[in-house]
Amino acid sequence: MQTHIALIADYAGHIAHVHGTALTFGLFACQLEDIGCQVIEDQSQDWHGCTQDEIEEDCVSVQQLLMDSSFTPHI
């Protein structure tokens, strides 16, 4: 499993960087789309070489995104 970072938008137009683990970015993108995100682009390469702490400082996890009351899914 690899850590991937996606730039996403929700239905209300809010933009966020979301991190998560999956075998490929494509599978991670499918997970995000299943919860109502519009995946804008793969930004994993921009974070290559960063520690998990550095990623978590600027990106939200899928769990954090789902708990955010301002997140409006595309569903």
C-alpha positions in Angstrom: 0.0 0.0 0.0 1.2 3.5 -0.8 0.1 6.9 0.5 -1.6 9.0 -2.1 -2.7 12.6 -2.1 -5.6 13.9 -4.2 -6.8 17.4 -4.8 -10.6 17.1 -4.5 -13.7 19.3 -4.7 -17.1 18.7 -3.1 -20.5 19.7 -4.4 -20.3 23.1 -2.8 -17.0 23.8 -4.5 -14.8 23.4 -1.4 -11.3 22.3 -2.4 -9.1 20.0 -0.2 -6.0 17.8 -0.3 -7.0 14.4 0.9 -4.5 11.6 1.8 -5.1 7.9 2.0 -3.6 4.5 1.2 -4.3 2.2 -1.7 -2.4 0.0 -4.1 -2.8 2.6 -6.9 -3.9 6.2 -7.2 -6.8 5.0 -9.4 -8.1 2.8 -6.6 -7.8 5.7 -4.2 -9.6 8.0 -6.6 -12.4 5.4 -6.9 -12.7 5.4 -3.1 -13.0 9.2 -3.0 -15.6 9.2 -5.8 -17.6 6.6 -3.9 -18.0 9.0 -1.0 -18.9 11.9 -3.2 -15.7 13.7 -4.1 -14.8 15.1 -7.5 -11.1 14.1 -7.9 -9.3 17.0 -9.7 -5.8 15.6 -9.8 -3.2 13.2 -8.4 -0.8 15.3 -6.3 1.1 12.4 -4.8 4.3 13.3 -6.6 4.2 16.8 -5.2 4.5 15.2 -1.7 7.1 12.6 -2.6 9.8 12.4 0.1 7.6 14.0 2.8 7.0 12.3 6.1 3.6 11.2 7.2 3.5 14.0 9.8 4.3 16.6 7.1 1.5 15.2 4.9 -1.0 15.2 7.8 -0.1 18.8 8.6 -1.5 20.0 5.3 -3.8 17.3 4.1 -6.9 15.7 5.6 -7.6 12.0 5.8 -10.7 10.4 4.3 -12.1 10.0 7.9 -11.5 13.7 8.7 -13.2 14.7 5.4 -16.3 12.6 6.2 -16.6 14.1 9.7 -16.3 17.7 8.4 -19.7 19.2 8.6 -18.9 21.5 5.7 -18.2 18.6 3.3 -21.0 18.3 0.8 -20.8 15.1 -1.3 -21.8 14.9 -5.0 -24.2 12.1 -4.2 
